[in-house]
């Protein structure tokens, strides 16, 4: 009788594990889906490596592109925003941050870098549709 009660407890614990484990996996999958990228983005680098184009549709996520620039180079941004929000940051690997733009509107603007470095252009979209072209204006 003593062993019979222990078997029932072990079986009950196993059943709880079989119910709890799939439930926990389902919750983790559901939460991870909340942070998944939405929409689409296509990034095309110029053949000379001195620029790129980011074309996105209902896109909500983050991405980045790298470009090598020399001191005094001018980056030209051509933003065509159709919908949503676009955030841009240009930062050098040595720590400089020559540009940060929140909720960037359509238009053309330039950014001059003050040191030779490998620069990273970070883009964040929130339901963004449009196109951003970045090129070294000195090339």
N, C-alpha and C positions, 0 to 999 in steps of 0.2 A: 504494500500500500504506500509506503514511503517513496518508493521509486516511481510509482504510477503518477503521483502528484508532481514530481519533478519533471517527468516526460511531458505532462500537460503544460507546465510553465515554459519549458524549452520550445514546444510547438507554438505556444502563444507568442513568445518572443520572436520566433522565426516569421510568423504571420505578420506581426507588426513591422518587422524589417522589410518584408516583401511589399507591404503597402507604403511604408514611409519612404523607401529608397526611390521608387519610380516617381512619387509625388515630389520629392526634393529635386530630382533631375528635371522634371517638367518646370518647376519654379525657376531653376537656374537658366534653362533654355529660354523661358519667357522673358526673364530680365535681361539676358544678353541680347535678345532680339530688339529690345528697346533702344539700344545704342548702335545698332547696325546703320551703315551708310544708306541713305535713301537717294533715289534718282540715279543719274549717271554723270560721269565726267570723262572727257577724252583730252589727254594732254599730248600735244605734238611738238617735238623739239625742232627748231630750225636746223637745216643741214650743216650750217657753219658753227653750231653750238653757241650762238650769241643771242638766243632768244627762244621763246616757246609760246604756244597758244593753248589756252585752257577753255574748252567748250563744255558747258554743263547744262543739264536739264532737270529741273525740280530736285536739285542736289542739296543734301544736308550732310555735311561731313567736313573733314580737313584733309589737305594734301599739301605737297611742297615740291618745288623744283629748285635746282641749283644752277648757278651761273658764275663763271669766273670773271671778275672785273678788276680793272686797274684803277689806281688813284686818279680821280677826276672824270672817270667814265660816267655817262648819263644813261640811266635806264628810262625808256619811254613806255608808259602804260596806256593802253587803249582799252577802256572798259565799256562794254555794251551790256548794261544790265536791263533785262526785260521784266524780271520779277524777283521777289525774295530779297535777301540781304547778302552782301559780300563784304568780307573783312580781309584785309591784306596786311602783311608785315614783311619787310625786307630786313634781314639781319645777317651780319658777317660772322664767320666762324671764329674770328678774333674778338667778338663781343660788341661790335658797333651795331647800331640799329637805326639806319638812316630814314626809315619810313614805317609808320603804323597808320592804317586807315580803317576806321570803323564805319560800317554801313556805306560803303563806297558807291557813289552814283556814277552814271554813265558820263564819259568824257575822256579826254586825253590829258595826261600830266607826266611830268618828269621827276626823277629822283637822281641827285648827284651823289656819288660815293666818294668819300674822302680818304680811302686807303685801299691798297691792293689787297684783295681777299677773295675767298670763295664765299659767295653770298647765297642765302637760301630765301626764296620767296614762298612764304606760307600763305595759303588761301583757305578761308573757312566760308562755307556757304550754309545758309538757312533757307531751304526751299528756293534756292537760287536758280534762275534760268538766265543764260546769257553767255558772254564770251569775254575773256581777258587775254590780250596779246601783250607780251612783254618782250622788248628787244633793246639791245645796246644801241642807242641812238648814234654813237660814234662809229659804228660799223657800216 
